[in-house]
Amino acid sequence: MNSLVSQMIYVNGENNTQLAVFVSVQAVGLIKQAPTIMTSLDYVTTAETLFTAQNWADARHYWEIGIEKAENDSEHTRVAVRRGYAERLYYSGDSEKGRELYREASRLVPNDRDLYRFLNAHTYSMWYFSESYYVLNGESSEDHYRQAKNLYESLSDRATRQRGLQELERKREMLQQYRSEQGY
């Protein structure tokens, strides 16, 4: 299993919930048959598929196992699984636990080289979006926006720096449009 499985459940940008149900049942079956050979990403992919299939309780269970298994993985993986779960927690209404995981993700690596600054910038960018979109927390989200922007601006690779800043601004514009449409 890999992220290709989770990509299969999206057709033309739309969730295919029925396919997600089938894939999640198959994934859980595989995990139960051979739990020792499954990687953190197998658990996270299963969790994401369960989430898409609207099975939030099992999704949480597999996300948490994925985070636990990721402790022996690369820094990138440890950060990515935490912030991915954090975003899903915000979506489901558990912003406190989501904040805790974003906080953990942002502290896993120091800002002493470009890769780590990029990882942390992306974490703060996701945190900014989660606070702004799911809980409408403007004050906190602006702080995360500034942290993401500062980290992206500190990257030495011009293309990566520009791509990160463009993505951050795209999120900001999308959120401003959403707030305007909602009358906020």
PyMOL commands that set and color helices and strands:
alter all, ss='L'
color gray80, all
select helices_A, chain A and resi 3-8+17-33+35-37+40-52+56-72+75-92+95-107+114-134+138-153+158-182
alter helices_A, ss='H'
color red, helices_A
select strands_A, chain A and resi 10-11+14-15
alter strands_A, ss='S'
color yellow, strands_A
deselect
rebuild
show_as cartoon
